[in-house]
C-alpha cells in the first residue's frame, strides 16, 4: 500500500481485506489515482511486472522543498538521473564490499550500545526506542560522514533536527491533498517550519560535503528505517514470549561464550532472520522494495543475547500499545519502554 502510512494504512488494509481482498481499490487524491492492494498477485503485478509504470512517487510540495527539488534518489523520477544516483550509491556505499568495510563501525557501535544499556538503572524502564535511534544514527553518521556527530557538542541538536526533518516528510499538508485549502499550511505554521528545517539541514550538510542531496537519502534512510524495524521487532517479541525465548536460545547457542555477535554469526541465525522478515511483513517501514539486511540487526541481536526483556510494572505483552504514527517510516506512536535484567 504505497504512500499510505500510519492509521490510514491500517484502515485501508482492513477495508480491502474485508470487502475487496483480491482486487485493486481506486480512489482519488488531488486528481491522482491511488492504488490500494492486499493480495500477493496484485503486489507482484504492481511492484515487479509493471514496476516501471508505478515506480514514480506522486508529486509533493513538501518533498520538493525538503529534498532539493526531488533530486534525492528516493523521490527522483525514474530516468537517467535516477539511474546515475543508484549507480553512485551502490558503488560508493551499498555494495557488499562497502558494507563489509563498515563492519568494524557496526561492531564498535553495537558494543557501545550494550555497555550503555548496562549502565542504565534496572529500576527505571529503558527507552529502547531512543537506544535504537542512537545506534542507527551513530552507525549511519560514521558510515556516511566519517565521524560520529553525537559525540560533538551539537550532537543533540543535530539528532533533533533529523527528527524534525523526518516528521515533516511524513506530514499531511493541505496544499498537496486539498489545494484550495493550502493557506491552512501557512496559518498552522507548517510552511514556516519546513523553511527553517530545510535551511538548518542544508547548512549542516554544506559543512560536510557539497554533494549533500545523495547523503540525505543514505543518512536519513539508514537511521529512520533501521531503527523502526528494530523497534517493531522487539515490540512483537515482547508480545510473543515463545518467539522471544526461541530467538534468544538460538542467539546464545550460536554465540557460545564469545562476548559479541559478528556479521558471520548473524548469517547462522535462521530464526532471527525469520523474525525480521515477519516484522517487515507486519510493519513495513517504507514502500521501498529492500531486501532483508541482516547486518542491520546486530544491535538488537546483541541486546537479546546479553539481557532478558519484559514490559515494566508487571504488564503483559497484550498490554503493549502498538499504535502507529505517520512519518517517513511507519513508527510507533509511543516510545518502547522496557525493563531488563543482565544475563550474560
LOSE-896692 format. One record per atom (N, C-alpha, C): residue in three letters; x, y, z. Coordinates in pm, whole numbers, plus 50000, padded with zeros to 5 digits. Each point is the difference from the previous one (the first is absolute). Example, Ala and Ser with C-alpha at 12.3 -4.5 7.8 and 13.67 -1.06 7.14 Angstrom:
2
ALA513194943150780/ALA499115011950000/ALA500905012050000/SER499655010549928/SER500825011950006/SER499235010950073/
//
This chain:
344
UNK500854988250000/UNK499155011850000/UNK500895012450000/UNK500515003049883/UNK500995010449985/UNK499445013650038/UNK500855007850069/UNK499745013950033/UNK498905001850103/UNK499484989350062/UNK499005001350104/UNK500624994850129/UNK500035008150106/UNK500694996150120/UNK499145002950122/UNK500494994950116/UNK499315002550125/UNK498634993450005/UNK499065006150077/UNK498684994350019/UNK499244998749868/UNK500215009449907/UNK499324999249870/UNK500364987249928/UNK501264996150009/UNK500444987549936/UNK499264988050057/UNK499854999750132/UNK499324988750064/UNK498524999949967/UNK499395011849993/UNK498585000749965/UNK499764995049858/UNK500855004049908/UNK499864995449863/UNK500284985049989/UNK500934995150081/UNK500294985750001/UNK498774992250044/UNK499355004550107/UNK498794993350047/UNK498915000549894/UNK499925011149927/UNK498975001549899/UNK500164990049887/UNK501214999149946/UNK500194991049886/UNK499934985350042/UNK500394997150124/UNK499904986150048/UNK498554996050020/UNK499195009250055/UNK498614996950031/UNK499085000749877/UNK500325009149908/UNK499085002449889/UNK500554995449866/UNK501245003949970/UNK500564997249868/UNK501394993850014/UNK500074987850048/UNK501304994450032/UNK500904997149881/UNK499434998149882/UNK500824995649889/UNK500035009649882/UNK499415011750015/UNK500015009449889/UNK500515013550047/UNK500385008049903/UNK500575013150030/UNK498905010250022/UNK500125007650106/UNK499035010450033/UNK500525013449950/UNK499165007449928/UNK500385013049948/UNK499335011050082/UNK500745010350035/UNK499415012150051/UNK500915011549959/UNK499545012250017/UNK500725011149942/UNK500365010550106/UNK501255004349996/UNK500495010850084/UNK500655010249907/UNK499475012150000/UNK500545010449913/UNK500024995349855/UNK498954992849959/UNK499864995449862/UNK501104990349959/UNK500694993850096/UNK501034990049970/UNK499464986350039/UNK499884990649907/UNK499514986650036/UNK500984993050094/UNK499484994750111/UNK500824993350101/UNK499534985650015/UNK500934990650004/UNK499664986050007/UNK500224994650140/UNK499054992250048/UNK500124993150128/UNK499764985249973/UNK500984991750029/UNK499864985849968/UNK500484991550118/UNK499414988250014/UNK500374991350111/UNK500384986049955/UNK499734996249877/UNK500304986449956/UNK501424999149947/UNK500594988150012/UNK501364997849951/UNK500065001749849/UNK498954995749929/UNK499995001249854/UNK500025014649956/UNK499205008450067/UNK499975014249966/UNK501345006650032/UNK500584996350114/UNK501305005650038/UNK501074996349898/UNK499994987549956/UNK500984995549901/UNK499825007649868/UNK498755002149960/UNK499745006949875/UNK500485014550005/UNK499735006850113/UNK500355014250012/UNK501495001950026/UNK500594992050086/UNK501365002550047/UNK501084992249926/UNK499584991149907/UNK500994992449925/UNK499715000549851/UNK498824995149959/UNK499694999249858/UNK499885014049938/UNK499255008850068/UNK499785013649950/UNK500795010450080/UNK501154996250048/UNK500785008450090/UNK500325013749940/UNK500395000649875/UNK500395012549937/UNK498845010049997/UNK498794995049979/UNK498835008749992/UNK499675006250135/UNK500164992150107/UNK499565004450133/UNK501155005150089/UNK501215001149947/UNK501145002750089/UNK500095014450048/UNK499415009649928/UNK500105014050041/UNK499035003350112/UNK500465008350094/UNK499125004950107/UNK499165011649949/UNK498815001950058/UNK499225011949966/UNK500775012650038/UNK499805010549924/UNK500705012650028/UNK499545005550134/UNK500945005250078/UNK499695005550132/UNK500795012850021/UNK499305010550040/UNK500695012650027/UNK500964998750118/UNK499644991550099/UNK500904997750113/UNK501294993449955/UNK499894989749915/UNK501194993249950/UNK500875009549920/UNK499365008349918/UNK500795009249916/UNK500775010050086/UNK499395004650108/UNK500645010150083/UNK501054994150093/UNK499794987850046/UNK500934993850095/UNK501074991449933/UNK499744995349880/UNK500914990749933/UNK500545005849871/UNK500375012650005/UNK500725006449891/UNK499314998449865/UNK498755004149996/UNK499214999649877/UNK499974985949940/UNK499774990250088/UNK499884985949960/UNK501274994549936/UNK501155004250051/UNK501264994849947/UNK500534988350082/UNK499314996250107/UNK500404988250077/UNK499594987349928/UNK500754989550018/UNK499724987449932/UNK498644994550039/UNK499575002450124/UNK498744994250047/UNK498775006349936/UNK500145012049943/UNK498855006949943/UNK500225004549856/UNK501224999049949/UNK500285004549863/UNK499214991649899/UNK499485006249895/UNK499284992449897/UNK500934989849934/UNK499424988849960/UNK500794989749934/UNK500555005349867/UNK501284998249978/UNK500635004849877/UNK501514999550015/UNK500705006749912/UNK501464999449999/UNK500605005550129/UNK499445011350049/UNK500535005950124/UNK499874990250115/UNK498824993750015/UNK499794990450108/UNK500934988149987/UNK500194995249877/UNK500904988549979/UNK501435003350040/UNK500465012249971/UNK501355003950039/UNK500125001050152/UNK498975005250067/UNK500025000450146/UNK500104986050059/UNK499234990849943/UNK500024986250049/UNK501384993849983/UNK500615002249884/UNK501334994449975/UNK501015005550100/UNK499975013250021/UNK500945006250096/UNK499784994550140/UNK498754998750041/UNK499694995350135/UNK500474985650020/UNK499754991549900/UNK500404986050011/UNK501514998650004/UNK500685007049910/UNK501454998649993/UNK500705005850123/UNK499515011450049/UNK500695007050107/UNK499574996150141/UNK498754995150015/UNK499514997550136/UNK499304986650020/UNK499364994549898/UNK499114988650021/UNK500504986949942/UNK501154999849936/UNK500544987449948/UNK500414991050117/UNK500074986949975/UNK500414990750106/UNK501365003850057/UNK500905004249913/UNK501345003750045/UNK499955012050093/UNK499195010149963/UNK499905011950083/UNK499294997150132/UNK498944991949993/UNK499294996450123/UNK500934992850096/UNK500814990849948/UNK500944992850085/UNK501085009250056/UNK500345010649924/UNK501025009350048/UNK499535007750123/UNK498685000950019/UNK499445006750117/UNK499744990350116/UNK500454987849984/UNK499744989850102/UNK500555004150137/UNK501215005350002/UNK500605004150127/UNK499195011150065/UNK499475009149918/UNK499155010850052/UNK498784994350070/UNK499324990649932/UNK498794994050058/UNK500324992850130/UNK501094992550001/UNK500354992450120/UNK500385009150116/UNK500735010849971/UNK500385009350106/UNK498785007150058/UNK499095004449914/UNK498815006950049/UNK499074990550074/UNK499954987449956/UNK499174990250070/UNK500554997450139/UNK501324999150012/UNK500634998150132/UNK499695011850091/UNK500035012149944/UNK499655011850079/UNK498554999550045/UNK499114994949912/UNK498594998750036/UNK499814990550118/UNK500684988649995/UNK499904990350108/UNK500525005950130/UNK501135006849993/UNK500575006250121/UNK499115011250052/UNK499405007649909/UNK499105010750041/UNK498794994350072/UNK499494988849951/UNK498864993650063/UNK500364995050140/UNK501214995050013/UNK500444994750130/UNK500075010850106/UNK500315012349960/UNK500145010950097/UNK498665005750044/UNK498934996949927/UNK498695005350037/UNK499464992750121/UNK499245006950081/UNK499464994350123/UNK498954989449968/UNK500094988750065/UNK499024989349978/UNK498655003150062/UNK499955010350086/UNK498745003450067/UNK499165009849919/UNK500575005349893/UNK499295009749915/UNK499844994149861/UNK498815000849941/UNK499814994749864/UNK500975006349901/UNK500504991849908/UNK500945004549899/UNK499235004049874/UNK500335011449945/UNK499395004649875/UNK500744993349886/UNK499534988249959/UNK500664992549896/UNK499905006949864/UNK498935007549979/UNK499855007649876/UNK501165009849983/UNK500325007250106/UNK501085009849995/UNK501354993349980/UNK500224988450064/UNK501264992949984/UNK500204995449856/UNK498944995049937/UNK500104995549861/UNK500285011849907/UNK499355011350024/UNK500255011949918/UNK501455004550014/UNK500515000050123/UNK501395004050024/UNK500964990649928/UNK499754987050008/UNK500864990349935/UNK500045002349849/UNK498835000449937/UNK499965001449855/UNK500495013749955/UNK499755010250080/UNK500505013349970/UNK501535000149999/UNK500604993850101/UNK501465000150010/UNK500654991749889/UNK499424988449969/UNK500544991749893/UNK499885007249865/UNK498845005949975/UNK499795007149874/UNK500925012149987/UNK500185007450110/UNK500875011649999/UNK501444996149966/UNK500504989950067/UNK501384995949977/UNK500184994249860/UNK498984993349949/UNK500104994049867/UNK499895010649890/UNK499075009350015/UNK499765009949895/UNK500915012250012/UNK500275004450125/UNK500735012550020/UNK501424998050052/UNK500314987750047/UNK501344997350048/UNK500265003750144/UNK498975004650072/UNK500185003550141/UNK498674998850073/UNK500084999150130/UNK498824998350083/UNK499595013550057/UNK498925005549946/UNK499605013450041/UNK499325000350136/UNK499604988550053/UNK499385000050132/UNK501025002850109/UNK501294998749966/UNK501055002750098/UNK500375014850002/UNK499525007549900/UNK500295014349996/UNK499055007750092/UNK500355012650030/UNK499155008150085/UNK498635002549940/UNK499945000249866/UNK498745002649932/UNK499274987149962/UNK500464988750054/UNK499424987149962/UNK498514999050027/UNK499575004550118/UNK498584999450035/UNK499175008849908/UNK500545011549965/UNK499275009049910/UNK499854993849862/UNK501054993049955/UNK499924993749869/UNK498984988649999/UNK499964991950106/UNK499024989350009/UNK498585005850004/UNK499855011150070/UNK498705006750005/UNK499605005149861/UNK500985005449928/UNK499745004949865/UNK499604988649907/UNK500694988850010/UNK499664988649916/UNK498604994950030/UNK499644999650128/UNK498664995650038/UNK498945009249941/UNK500235013150007/UNK499055009549943/UNK499904998349849/UNK501134997649936/UNK500044998149855/UNK499174987849958/UNK500174988950070/UNK499264987849967/UNK498515001550029/UNK499675006850110/UNK498595002450031/UNK499325008649895/UNK500725010049949/UNK499435008749897/UNK499774992349870/UNK500934991049966/UNK499824992049878/UNK498754991350008/UNK499614996350122/UNK498814991750017/UNK498755008050033/UNK500095013349995/UNK498865008450035/UNK498965000149888/UNK498755002750041/UNK498925001949904/UNK499795015149983/UNK500255005149881/UNK499815014249977/UNK498835002149904/UNK499215010250028/UNK498805002749921/UNK500325003249855/UNK501145006649977/UNK500345004249863/UNK500084988149905/UNK500444988650049/UNK500134988149915/UNK498684992649984/UNK499184999750104/UNK498804991749998/UNK498735007749969/UNK499915012350049/UNK498845008549972/UNK500565013749961/UNK500415001849875/UNK500745012049959/UNK499365013250038/UNK498675001049992/UNK499365012750030/UNK500015003550148/UNK500454990350084/UNK500175002750144/UNK501485001350037/UNK500855002349899/UNK501435001250026/UNK500375010950098/UNK499125010350011/UNK500285010950094/UNK500034995250145/UNK499374988550029/UNK500014994650136/UNK501434996650043/UNK500834995649906/UNK501384996550033/UNK500785012150049/UNK499655011749951/UNK500675012250046/UNK499545003750141/UNK498694999050024/UNK499465003550132/UNK500484990150106/UNK500074987349966/UNK500414989850097/UNK501495000450033/UNK500765007349919/UNK501445000950023/UNK500814989649926/UNK499334991249923/UNK500714989349929/UNK500985005749898/UNK499575009849921/UNK500885005849899/UNK501255006250063/UNK499825007250109/UNK501145006450067/UNK500964989550055/UNK499454989250058/UNK500854989550056/UNK500804993049892/UNK499374997849883/UNK500714993849888/UNK501175008749957/UNK499785013049991/UNK501075009249960/UNK501154999750100/UNK499685000050129/UNK501045000250104/UNK500824987249999/UNK499324988550000/UNK500704987250003/UNK500834998049874/UNK499445003549885/UNK500744998749875/UNK501285008250001/UNK499915012350051/UNK501175008850006/UNK501044994750096/UNK499584995450120/UNK500944995150100/UNK500684987149954/UNK499244991149938/UNK500594987549952/UNK500985002749886/UNK499655009249913/UNK500875003549889/UNK501315005850050/UNK499935008450102/UNK501215006150056/UNK500914989350060/UNK499384990250068/UNK500814989250058/UNK500694991949891/UNK499234996049899/UNK500554991449896/UNK501015007349912/UNK499845013049984/UNK500975007749924/UNK501364999450067/UNK500004998950133/UNK501264999050071/UNK500634986249993/UNK499234990049954/UNK500514986449990/UNK500534997149860/UNK499175003149900/UNK500394997049862/UNK499075007549907/UNK500475003449883/UNK499185007549905/UNK498894991449941/UNK500254987349976/UNK498994991349940/UNK499064994850107/UNK499265009150063/UNK499224996550117/UNK498684993349967/UNK499505001349878/UNK498684994149968/UNK500004985050017/UNK501064993449952/UNK500074985550012/UNK500184996050145/UNK500795007650077/UNK500254996450139/UNK498745000550084/UNK499085009149971/UNK498745000350074/UNK499274986849984/UNK499964994849879/UNK499384987149974/UNK500614989150087/UNK501324998749990/UNK500704989050068/UNK499885001450151/UNK500235012150051/UNK500015001950145/UNK498614998850060/UNK499045006949942/UNK498644999750056/UNK499414986149993/UNK500174993449886/UNK499454986549985/UNK500704990350094/UNK501335001350012/UNK500754990950086/UNK499635001350146/UNK499655012150042/UNK499635002350140/UNK498544996450027/UNK499095005749922/UNK498584998950030/UNK499464986049979/UNK500234994349882/UNK499394987049969/UNK500604988850084/UNK501325000350022/UNK500634989350077/UNK499545000350145/UNK499995011850061/UNK499535001150139/UNK498554995550011/UNK499205003449901/UNK498584996350001/UNK499834984949995/UNK500764993249913/UNK499904985349990/UNK500414993650132/UNK501095004550060/UNK500454994350127/UNK498985002350111/UNK499425011750000/UNK498995003650101/UNK498774991149988/UNK499494998149878/UNK498824991549981/UNK500324985350027/UNK501214995549965/UNK500394986150026/UNK499984997250150/UNK500585009050079/UNK500004998050145/UNK498595001050056/UNK499175008749943/UNK498615001150045/UNK499254986949980/UNK500174994049884/UNK499324987449971/UNK500524988650087/UNK501315000050027/UNK500564989650086/UNK499475001250143/UNK499835012250048/UNK499445002150134/UNK498554995250008/UNK499305000649887/UNK498614995449996/UNK499904984949983/UNK501104993549960/UNK499984985649974/UNK501174993450075/UNK499814996650127/UNK501084994750084/UNK500694987549942/UNK499234991249934/UNK500634987949944/UNK501005003849891/UNK499635009449914/UNK500925004549896/UNK501235006750062/UNK499785007750107/UNK501115006550069/UNK500984989650055/UNK499514989950069/UNK500884989850058/UNK500694991849891/UNK499304997549888/UNK500584992149892/UNK501155007449933/UNK499805012949971/UNK501055007549933/UNK501195002250094/UNK499735001950130/UNK501115001550095/UNK500794986950013/UNK499314988949998/UNK500694987150007/UNK500904998049879/UNK499505003549881/UNK500814998549879/UNK501235008950006/UNK499815012650039/UNK501115009450006/UNK501074995350097/UNK499584995350117/UNK500954996050103/UNK500724987049963/UNK499324991249927/UNK500654987749954/UNK501045002949892/UNK499675009149908/UNK500955003449894/UNK501215007150056/UNK499795008950095/UNK501095008150052/UNK500874992450099/UNK499404991250080/UNK500784992650099/UNK500545009250108/UNK501314999050026/UNK500615008050106/UNK500595013149951/UNK499915002549870/UNK500565012549945/UNK499155012050042/UNK500615011850018/UNK499265011450057/UNK499065007149903/UNK500375000949870/UNK499205007949908/UNK499734992549870/UNK498885003249939/UNK499594993849875/UNK500655007149882/UNK500464992249903/UNK500585005649878/UNK499034997949884/UNK500335006249885/UNK499174998249880/UNK499954985349958/UNK501114992950019/UNK500034985849965/UNK499034992050088/UNK499895003750126/UNK499054993250090/UNK498575002249954/UNK499695012049955/UNK498635003349958/UNK499534991149886/UNK500914996249912/UNK499624991549887/UNK499554986150046/UNK500404996050119/UNK499624986750052/UNK498695000450080/UNK499475011750023/UNK498815001550085/UNK498745000349914/UNK499514988149966/UNK498874998949908/UNK498685004550064/UNK499834997250127/UNK498765004250067/UNK499965015250013/UNK501165006150030/UNK500075014650006/UNK499665006049864/UNK500484993949893/UNK499685004849866/UNK498494999449976/UNK499384989050046/UNK498554998649985/UNK499265010750079/UNK500505003350119/UNK499385010550082/UNK500055013449928/UNK501145003249940/UNK500145012749928/UNK499085000449879/UNK499934989049926/UNK499134999649882/UNK498535001450039/UNK499594993650110/UNK498625001150046/UNK499725014250048/UNK500995006250062/UNK499855014050042/UNK499795009149880/UNK500784997749895/UNK499865008049878/UNK498644997749934/UNK499464988050014/UNK498684997349943/UNK498905007250079/UNK500104999450133/UNK498985006150085/UNK500135015250008/UNK501245004849997/UNK500245014450018/UNK501005004949895/UNK499615000249873/UNK500945004849897/UNK500355014650024/UNK501285003250022/UNK500365013850032/UNK499795009849887/UNK500194995449876/UNK499815008649882/UNK499504991349887/UNK499435006249896/UNK499564992349884/UNK501154995749910/UNK501265004050032/UNK501124996349916/UNK500274985150010/UNK500434994049890/UNK500234985749997/UNK501464997450035/UNK500264997150125/UNK501374997750044/UNK500114986150057/UNK501124993049972/UNK500184986750058/UNK500285000850148/UNK499774989050068/UNK500284999550143/UNK501505000150023/UNK500535010650058/UNK501425001650022/UNK500324995950143/UNK500574987950015/UNK500244994750134/UNK501045007950077/UNK500925007049928/UNK501025007850069/UNK499365010850088/UNK498795004449963/UNK499335010550076/UNK499454995250133/UNK499914986950020/UNK499354994650119/UNK500994997150112/UNK501295003049978/UNK501014996650100/UNK499745006050136/UNK499565012750004/UNK499735006450128/UNK498924993050077/UNK498904996949933/UNK498894993050066/UNK500424986150045/UNK500764992949915/UNK500434986450035/UNK500895000050123/UNK500915009650009/UNK500885000750117/UNK499225003250127/UNK499005008549990/UNK499175002950117/UNK499204987750042/UNK499514992349904/UNK499254987750031/UNK500934989650063/UNK501265000249961/UNK500974990550057/UNK500375003650143/UNK500225012850024/UNK500525004350130/UNK498945001050109/UNK498755003049961/UNK498995003550100/UNK498704992349977/UNK499244998550108/UNK498614995649991/UNK499135012450005/UNK498925000149919/UNK499185011949985/UNK498554997350036/UNK499375010050059/UNK498584999150031/UNK499435014150011/UNK498685001050005/UNK499375013050019/UNK500065003950147/UNK500135013050030/UNK500085004250141/UNK498674998650073/UNK500085000450131/UNK498824999950088/UNK499184987349987/UNK500644989049960/UNK499314987249993/UNK498984998749889/UNK500025008949903/UNK499024999449890/UNK500334988649905/UNK498984994549937/UNK500204989349903/UNK500125005849860/UNK500434991549906/UNK500155004649863/UNK498705004949939/UNK498884994550045/UNK498705004249948/UNK499695014650034/UNK500675005250104/UNK499755013950041/UNK500815010249919/UNK500924995149915/UNK500895009149929/UNK499235007749892/UNK500115013150003/UNK499365008749901/UNK500754998849867/UNK499314995149896/UNK500634998049870/UNK499525010349898/UNK499525011350046/UNK499525010549909/UNK501145005649917/UNK499685004049877/UNK500985005649909/UNK499815015049986/UNK501065006849958/UNK499895014349972/UNK500615002849863/UNK499425009549926/UNK500525003249868/UNK501405005850006/UNK500854995749911/UNK501345005449982/UNK500504994549868/UNK501265002649966/UNK500564993949880/UNK499954984950013/UNK500374995050116/UNK499834985950033/UNK498854998950100/UNK499294988649996/UNK498854998150089/UNK500524996550139/UNK500005009650089/UNK500604998450132/UNK498944997550107/UNK500474996150119/UNK499124998850115/UNK499535013850042/UNK498755000850043/UNK499475012950045/UNK500585003750136/UNK500264990050084/UNK500595002650132/UNK501334992550008/UNK500995005550071/UNK501304993350012/UNK499864986350065/UNK500924991249966/UNK500014986550056/UNK500815000150130/UNK499305000050114/UNK500634999950132/UNK500004985850054/UNK501174995150042/UNK500154986150042/UNK500814999150129/UNK499874988450066/UNK500834996750116/UNK500934988749960/UNK501174999650060/UNK500994990249959/UNK500784994550118/UNK500584988349982/UNK500914994150098/UNK501144993649923/UNK501225002050050/UNK501214995149933/UNK500154985050019/UNK500274992949890/UNK500174985550006/UNK501414995649966/UNK500665007149909/UNK501334995949953/UNK500985011550014/
//
